[in-house]
Amino acid sequence: MTHTIEGIVAYPVTPFDASGRVDTSALARLLDRMIEAGVDAIAPLGSTGESAYLDEREWQQVAAASVEHAGGRVPTVVGVSDLTTAATARRAQFAERAGAAAAMVLPISYWPLTQAELRAHFTAVAESTALPVMVYNNPATTGIDMTPEFLVELVHEVPNIAMIKESSGDIGRMHRIVELGGGRVPFFNGSNPLALRAFAAGAAGWCTAAPCLVPERVVEFWRLLRAGEDDRAAAIFGKLEPLLTALVSRGLPTTVKSALRSTGLDAGDPRMPLLPLEAERTRELDALVAAVNG
């Protein structure tokens, strides 16, 4: 099944039960919450989904369960990043067999990678699968910063690399991607506070964990924006902004999981070394969620 990926790309956390095991039942409820609210795609196993803290069996469990439960209702963009090129390629192939719509690849490395090494890594992963690849720049979590020039070059030169996720938080880079790609290179904003400005810059979509908590409001924002009702969309975004800022103030698994309980869905605690949010900060987040939904 071929999907166009655009709009709200929702990032679920990976729920754990009281024993610390992956809770696929809670994951299914979370996916239903977001899909039924009208998100345009789901993206399990990104930074929000604690992919870096799962063993391979758990990663496969979450990837397969997410694609199966989505059931084609929306496209599934599976995060396949791993430390080595071979392991990343294996994950991309697993995601393809499971029925994913696309693979998202974030460069992960103990050693700093040269541009030649990054190019070889992304090319090898893209060539290992028929899935379209979203190449993902997030220097805050990886310590690797890829320029718009390099990212657009990858899209132009590697057939399977089809889109960019830009999470540096620099709106100027998004304008540069538009300029370099002639407006034909799809890019997605991964910086929550920039969502309004990113869509104005031409972003194809917004990759965000906020739909875990307030899916209806996030979807409403996008639908108003798409309908040309910019003032109403901006008003919704104004209500969302304090929550978005609070969510990115700590690691997303920590903030989202701590706030989820107040919405009636317990996804457990993040996996160590991440720790749950302090009680006072959790109360603050809960109040922000209630204000958005109120």
C-alpha positions as a Markdown table, in Angstrom:
| # | Residue | x | y | z |
|---|---|---|---|---|
| 1 | Met | 0.0 | 0.0 | 0.0 |
| 2 | Thr | 1.5 | 3.4 | -1.0 |
| 3 | His | 0.9 | 6.3 | 1.3 |
| 4 | Thr | 1.8 | 10.0 | 1.0 |
| 5 | Ile | 3.3 | 11.0 | 4.3 |
| 6 | Glu | 2.4 | 14.6 | 5.4 |
| 7 | Gly | 0.6 | 16.5 | 8.1 |
| 8 | Ile | 0.8 | 15.3 | 11.8 |
| 9 | Val | 3.3 | 12.5 | 12.2 |
| 10 | Ala | 2.6 | 11.3 | 15.7 |
| 11 | Tyr | 5.4 | 9.7 | 17.9 |
| 12 | Pro | 4.2 | 7.2 | 20.5 |
| 13 | Val | 6.1 | 6.4 | 23.6 |
| 14 | Thr | 6.9 | 2.7 | 24.1 |
| 15 | Pro | 4.8 | 1.7 | 27.2 |
| 16 | Phe | 6.3 | -0.6 | 29.8 |
| 17 | Asp | 4.3 | -2.6 | 32.4 |
| 18 | Ala | 5.1 | -2.7 | 36.1 |
| 19 | Ser | 7.8 | -5.3 | 35.5 |
| 20 | Gly | 9.5 | -3.1 | 32.9 |
| 21 | Arg | 8.4 | -5.2 | 29.9 |
| 22 | Val | 7.0 | -3.8 | 26.7 |
| 23 | Asp | 3.2 | -3.4 | 27.1 |
| 24 | Thr | 1.7 | -3.9 | 23.7 |
| 25 | Ser | -1.8 | -3.6 | 25.0 |
| 26 | Ala | -1.1 | 0.0 | 26.3 |
| 27 | Leu | 0.7 | 0.7 | 23.0 |
| 28 | Ala | -2.4 | -0.3 | 21.1 |
| 29 | Arg | -4.6 | 2.0 | 23.2 |
| 30 | Leu | -2.2 | 4.9 | 22.6 |
| 31 | Leu | -2.1 | 4.3 | 18.9 |
| 32 | Asp | -5.9 | 4.1 | 18.7 |
| 33 | Arg | -6.1 | 7.4 | 20.7 |
| 34 | Met | -3.9 | 9.2 | 18.1 |
| 35 | Ile | -5.3 | 7.5 | 15.0 |
| 36 | Glu | -8.9 | 8.1 | 16.0 |
| 37 | Ala | -8.2 | 11.7 | 16.7 |
| 38 | Gly | -7.1 | 12.1 | 13.0 |
| 39 | Val | -3.3 | 12.1 | 13.0 |
| 40 | Asp | -1.8 | 11.5 | 9.5 |
| 41 | Ala | 0.9 | 9.0 | 10.3 |
| 42 | Ile | 2.5 | 7.3 | 13.3 |
| 43 | Ala | 6.3 | 7.0 | 13.9 |
| 44 | Pro | 7.2 | 4.4 | 16.5 |
| 45 | Leu | 10.7 | 3.8 | 17.7 |
| 46 | Gly | 12.1 | 7.3 | 17.5 |
| 47 | Ser | 13.7 | 9.1 | 20.4 |
| 48 | Thr | 10.3 | 9.4 | 22.1 |
| 49 | Gly | 9.8 | 5.7 | 21.8 |
| 50 | Glu | 13.1 | 5.0 | 23.7 |
| 51 | Ser | 14.5 | 3.0 | 20.8 |
| 52 | Ala | 18.0 | 3.4 | 22.1 |
| 53 | Tyr | 17.0 | 1.6 | 25.3 |
| 54 | Leu | 15.3 | -1.5 | 23.8 |
| 55 | Asp | 17.0 | -4.7 | 23.1 |
| 56 | Glu | 16.6 | -6.2 | 19.6 |
| 57 | Arg | 13.7 | -8.5 | 20.5 |
| 58 | Glu | 11.9 | -5.6 | 22.1 |
| 59 | Trp | 12.5 | -3.4 | 19.1 |
| 60 | Gln | 11.1 | -6.0 | 16.8 |
| 61 | Gln | 8.1 | -6.5 | 19.1 |
| 62 | Val | 7.3 | -2.8 | 19.0 |
| 63 | Ala | 7.9 | -2.4 | 15.3 |
| 64 | Ala | 5.7 | -5.3 | 14.4 |
| 65 | Ala | 2.9 | -4.5 | 16.9 |
| 66 | Ser | 2.8 | -0.8 | 15.8 |
| 67 | Val | 2.4 | -1.6 | 12.1 |
| 68 | Glu | -0.1 | -4.4 | 12.7 |
| 69 | His | -2.2 | -2.4 | 15.0 |
| 70 | Ala | -2.2 | 0.7 | 12.7 |
| 71 | Gly | -3.6 | -1.8 | 10.2 |
| 72 | Gly | -3.1 | 0.6 | 7.2 |
| 73 | Arg | -5.4 | 3.2 | 8.8 |
| 74 | Val | -2.4 | 5.6 | 8.6 |
| 75 | Pro | 1.1 | 5.1 | 7.3 |
| 76 | Thr | 3.7 | 3.9 | 9.8 |
| 77 | Val | 7.2 | 5.4 | 9.7 |
| 78 | Val | 9.5 | 3.1 | 11.7 |
| 79 | Gly | 12.6 | 4.4 | 13.4 |
| 80 | Val | 15.3 | 1.9 | 12.4 |
| 81 | Ser | 18.5 | 3.6 | 13.7 |
| 82 | Asp | 21.2 | 1.6 | 15.4 |
| 83 | Leu | 24.9 | 2.0 | 16.1 |
| 84 | Thr | 26.2 | 0.1 | 13.1 |
| 85 | Thr | 25.2 | 0.3 | 9.4 |
| 86 | Ala | 24.6 | -3.4 | 9.2 |
| 87 | Ala | 22.2 | -3.4 | 12.2 |
| 88 | Thr | 20.4 | -0.4 | 10.9 |
| 89 | Ala | 19.9 | -2.1 | 7.5 |
| 90 | Arg | 18.6 | -5.2 | 9.2 |
| 91 | Arg | 16.0 | -3.1 | 11.1 |
| 92 | Ala | 15.0 | -1.4 | 7.8 |
| 93 | Gln | 14.5 | -4.8 | 6.2 |
| 94 | Phe | 12.4 | -5.9 | 9.2 |
| 95 | Ala | 10.3 | -2.8 | 9.0 |
| 96 | Glu | 9.7 | -3.5 | 5.3 |
| 97 | Arg | 8.7 | -7.1 | 5.9 |
| 98 | Ala | 6.3 | -5.9 | 8.7 |
| 99 | Gly | 4.6 | -3.6 | 6.3 |
| 100 | Ala | 5.9 | -0.1 | 7.3 |
| 101 | Ala | 5.4 | 2.8 | 4.9 |
| 102 | Ala | 8.8 | 4.3 | 5.5 |
| 103 | Ala | 12.0 | 4.0 | 7.5 |
| 104 | Met | 13.4 | 6.9 | 9.6 |
| 105 | Val | 17.2 | 6.9 | 10.0 |
| 106 | Leu | 19.1 | 8.9 | 12.6 |
| 107 | Pro | 22.9 | 8.6 | 12.6 |
| 108 | Ile | 24.0 | 7.1 | 15.9 |
| 109 | Ser | 27.7 | 6.7 | 16.6 |
| 110 | Tyr | 30.2 | 6.5 | 19.4 |
| 111 | Trp | 32.8 | 8.2 | 17.2 |
| 112 | Pro | 32.2 | 11.5 | 15.4 |
| 113 | Leu | 31.3 | 10.6 | 11.7 |
| 114 | Thr | 32.8 | 12.4 | 8.7 |
| 115 | Gln | 30.5 | 13.5 | 5.9 |
| 116 | Ala | 31.9 | 10.6 | 3.8 |
| 117 | Glu | 31.1 | 8.1 | 6.5 |
| 118 | Leu | 27.6 | 9.6 | 6.9 |
| 119 | Arg | 27.0 | 9.4 | 3.1 |
| 120 | Ala | 28.2 | 5.8 | 3.0 |
| 121 | His | 26.0 | 4.8 | 6.0 |
| 122 | Phe | 22.8 | 6.4 | 4.6 |
| 123 | Thr | 23.4 | 5.0 | 1.1 |
| 124 | Ala | 24.0 | 1.5 | 2.4 |
| 125 | Val | 20.9 | 1.5 | 4.5 |
| 126 | Ala | 18.7 | 3.0 | 1.7 |
| 127 | Glu | 20.0 | 0.4 | -0.7 |
| 128 | Ser | 19.1 | -2.4 | 1.7 |
| 129 | Thr | 15.4 | -1.8 | 1.5 |
| 130 | Ala | 12.7 | -0.8 | -0.9 |
| 131 | Leu | 11.2 | 1.5 | 1.8 |
| 132 | Pro | 11.5 | 5.3 | 1.3 |
| 133 | Val | 13.9 | 6.6 | 3.9 |
| 134 | Met | 13.5 | 9.7 | 6.0 |
| 135 | Val | 16.9 | 11.0 | 6.9 |
| 136 | Tyr | 16.8 | 12.6 | 10.3 |
| 137 | Asn | 19.0 | 15.4 | 11.7 |
| 138 | Asn | 18.9 | 15.9 | 15.4 |
| 139 | Pro | 22.3 | 17.2 | 16.6 |
| 140 | Ala | 21.0 | 17.7 | 20.2 |
| 141 | Thr | 20.6 | 13.9 | 20.7 |
| 142 | Thr | 23.3 | 12.6 | 18.4 |
| 143 | Gly | 26.1 | 15.2 | 18.4 |
| 144 | Ile | 26.1 | 14.9 | 14.6 |
| 145 | Asp | 24.9 | 17.9 | 12.7 |
| 146 | Met | 24.1 | 17.5 | 9.0 |
| 147 | Thr | 23.8 | 20.7 | 6.9 |
| 148 | Pro | 20.9 | 21.4 | 4.6 |
| 149 | Glu | 23.3 | 21.1 | 1.7 |
| 150 | Phe | 24.3 | 17.6 | 2.7 |
| 151 | Leu | 20.7 | 16.5 | 3.4 |
| 152 | Val | 19.4 | 17.8 | 0.1 |
| 153 | Glu | 22.3 | 16.2 | -1.7 |
| 154 | Leu | 21.4 | 12.8 | -0.2 |
| 155 | Val | 17.8 | 13.1 | -1.4 |
| 156 | His | 19.0 | 14.0 | -4.9 |
| 157 | Glu | 21.7 | 11.4 | -5.1 |
| 158 | Val | 20.3 | 8.3 | -3.3 |
| 159 | Pro | 17.1 | 7.0 | -4.9 |
| 160 | Asn | 15.4 | 5.6 | -1.8 |
| 161 | Ile | 16.2 | 8.7 | 0.4 |
| 162 | Ala | 12.9 | 10.6 | -0.1 |
| 163 | Met | 12.5 | 13.1 | 2.7 |
| 164 | Ile | 14.2 | 15.0 | 5.5 |
| 165 | Lys | 13.3 | 15.4 | 9.2 |
| 166 | Glu | 15.0 | 18.6 | 10.5 |
| 167 | Ser | 15.2 | 18.9 | 14.3 |
| 168 | Ser | 18.0 | 21.4 | 14.9 |
| 169 | Gly | 15.5 | 24.0 | 15.9 |
| 170 | Asp | 16.8 | 26.4 | 13.2 |
| 171 | Ile | 14.0 | 27.8 | 11.0 |
| 172 | Gly | 16.7 | 29.2 | 8.7 |
| 173 | Arg | 17.7 | 25.6 | 7.8 |
| 174 | Met | 14.2 | 24.8 | 6.7 |
| 175 | His | 14.2 | 27.8 | 4.3 |
| 176 | Arg | 17.5 | 26.7 | 3.0 |
| 177 | Ile | 16.2 | 23.2 | 2.3 |
| 178 | Val | 13.3 | 24.8 | 0.3 |
| 179 | Glu | 15.8 | 26.9 | -1.6 |
| 180 | Leu | 18.3 | 24.1 | -2.3 |
| 181 | Gly | 15.5 | 21.6 | -3.3 |
| 182 | Gly | 13.5 | 24.0 | -5.4 |
| 183 | Gly | 10.6 | 23.4 | -3.1 |
| 184 | Arg | 10.4 | 19.7 | -4.2 |
| 185 | Val | 12.2 | 18.0 | -1.3 |
| 186 | Pro | 9.7 | 17.0 | 1.4 |
| 187 | Phe | 10.9 | 18.0 | 4.8 |
| 188 | Phe | 9.4 | 17.5 | 8.2 |
| 189 | Asn | 9.8 | 19.7 | 11.3 |
| 190 | Gly | 10.9 | 17.9 | 14.4 |
| 191 | Ser | 11.1 | 20.9 | 16.7 |
| 192 | Asn | 7.8 | 21.4 | 18.5 |
| 193 | Pro | 8.1 | 25.1 | 19.2 |
| 194 | Leu | 8.7 | 25.8 | 15.5 |
| 195 | Ala | 5.6 | 24.1 | 14.2 |
| 196 | Leu | 3.7 | 27.2 | 13.1 |
| 197 | Arg | 6.8 | 28.8 | 11.4 |
| 198 | Ala | 7.9 | 25.5 | 9.9 |
| 199 | Phe | 4.6 | 25.0 | 8.1 |
| 200 | Ala | 4.8 | 28.6 | 6.9 |
| 201 | Ala | 8.2 | 27.7 | 5.5 |
| 202 | Gly | 6.8 | 24.8 | 3.5 |
| 203 | Ala | 7.2 | 21.8 | 5.8 |
| 204 | Ala | 5.3 | 18.7 | 4.6 |
| 205 | Gly | 4.6 | 17.7 | 8.2 |
| 206 | Trp | 5.2 | 18.0 | 11.9 |
| 207 | Cys | 6.8 | 15.1 | 13.7 |
| 208 | Thr | 5.7 | 15.4 | 17.3 |
| 209 | Ala | 5.0 | 13.4 | 20.5 |
| 210 | Ala | 2.3 | 15.9 | 21.6 |
| 211 | Pro | -0.5 | 13.7 | 20.1 |
| 212 | Cys | 0.2 | 11.2 | 22.9 |
| 213 | Leu | -1.4 | 13.8 | 25.2 |
| 214 | Val | -3.5 | 16.2 | 23.2 |
| 215 | Pro | -4.2 | 14.6 | 19.8 |
| 216 | Glu | -7.4 | 16.4 | 19.0 |
| 217 | Arg | -5.9 | 19.9 | 19.5 |
| 218 | Val | -2.8 | 19.1 | 17.4 |
| 219 | Val | -5.0 | 17.7 | 14.6 |
| 220 | Glu | -7.3 | 20.7 | 14.8 |
| 221 | Phe | -4.3 | 23.1 | 14.5 |
| 222 | Trp | -3.1 | 21.3 | 11.3 |
| 223 | Arg | -6.6 | 21.1 | 9.7 |
| 224 | Leu | -7.2 | 24.8 | 10.3 |
| 225 | Leu | -3.8 | 25.7 | 8.9 |
| 226 | Arg | -4.4 | 23.5 | 5.8 |
| 227 | Ala | -7.8 | 25.1 | 5.3 |
| 228 | Gly | -6.2 | 28.6 | 5.2 |
| 229 | Glu | -7.6 | 29.6 | 8.6 |
| 230 | Asp | -4.3 | 30.9 | 9.7 |
| 231 | Asp | -5.6 | 33.1 | 12.6 |
| 232 | Arg | -7.6 | 30.3 | 14.2 |
| 233 | Ala | -4.7 | 27.9 | 13.7 |
| 234 | Ala | -2.3 | 30.4 | 15.4 |
| 235 | Ala | -4.8 | 30.8 | 18.3 |
| 236 | Ile | -4.7 | 27.0 | 18.8 |
| 237 | Phe | -1.0 | 26.9 | 18.6 |
| 238 | Gly | -0.8 | 29.7 | 21.2 |
| 239 | Lys | -2.7 | 27.4 | 23.6 |
| 240 | Leu | -0.3 | 24.5 | 22.7 |
| 241 | Glu | 2.9 | 26.4 | 23.1 |
| 242 | Pro | 3.3 | 26.3 | 26.9 |
| 243 | Leu | 2.8 | 22.5 | 26.8 |
| 244 | Leu | 5.2 | 22.0 | 23.9 |
| 245 | Thr | 7.9 | 24.0 | 25.6 |
| 246 | Ala | 7.4 | 22.0 | 28.8 |
| 247 | Leu | 7.6 | 18.7 | 27.0 |
| 248 | Val | 11.0 | 19.5 | 25.4 |
| 249 | Ser | 12.4 | 20.8 | 28.7 |
| 250 | Arg | 13.4 | 17.2 | 29.6 |
| 251 | Gly | 13.7 | 14.0 | 27.6 |
| 252 | Leu | 10.4 | 13.3 | 25.8 |
| 253 | Pro | 10.0 | 9.8 | 27.2 |
| 254 | Thr | 10.2 | 11.3 | 30.7 |
| 255 | Thr | 7.8 | 14.2 | 30.2 |
| 256 | Val | 5.3 | 12.4 | 28.0 |
| 257 | Lys | 5.1 | 9.3 | 30.2 |
| 258 | Ser | 4.8 | 11.4 | 33.3 |
| 259 | Ala | 1.9 | 13.4 | 31.9 |
| 260 | Leu | 0.1 | 10.4 | 30.2 |
| 261 | Arg | -1.3 | 9.1 | 33.5 |
| 262 | Ser | -3.5 | 12.2 | 33.9 |
| 263 | Thr | -5.1 | 11.4 | 30.6 |
| 264 | Gly | -6.1 | 7.9 | 31.7 |
| 265 | Leu | -3.4 | 5.9 | 30.0 |
| 266 | Asp | -0.5 | 4.6 | 32.1 |
| 267 | Ala | 2.6 | 3.8 | 29.9 |
| 268 | Gly | 4.8 | 3.1 | 32.9 |
| 269 | Asp | 8.1 | 4.8 | 33.6 |
| 270 | Pro | 10.9 | 5.5 | 31.2 |
| 271 | Arg | 13.7 | 3.0 | 31.2 |
| 272 | Met | 16.9 | 3.7 | 33.3 |
| 273 | Pro | 19.1 | 5.7 | 33.1 |
| 274 | Leu | 16.0 | 8.0 | 32.5 |
| 275 | Leu | 14.0 | 8.6 | 35.6 |
| 276 | Pro | 10.3 | 9.7 | 36.0 |
| 277 | Leu | 9.6 | 13.4 | 36.3 |
| 278 | Glu | 9.5 | 14.9 | 39.8 |
| 279 | Ala | 6.0 | 15.1 | 41.3 |
| 280 | Glu | 5.9 | 18.9 | 41.2 |
| 281 | Arg | 6.9 | 19.0 | 37.6 |
| 282 | Thr | 4.4 | 16.3 | 36.7 |
| 283 | Arg | 1.6 | 18.4 | 38.4 |
| 284 | Glu | 2.7 | 21.4 | 36.2 |
| 285 | Leu | 2.6 | 19.3 | 33.1 |
| 286 | Asp | -0.8 | 17.8 | 34.0 |
| 287 | Ala | -2.2 | 21.4 | 34.4 |
| 288 | Leu | -0.8 | 22.4 | 31.0 |
| 289 | Val | -2.5 | 19.3 | 29.4 |
| 290 | Ala | -5.8 | 20.2 | 31.1 |
| 291 | Ala | -5.5 | 23.8 | 29.9 |
| 292 | Val | -5.0 | 22.7 | 26.3 |
| 293 | Asn | -8.0 | 20.3 | 26.4 |
| 294 | Gly | -10.2 | 22.7 | 28.3 |
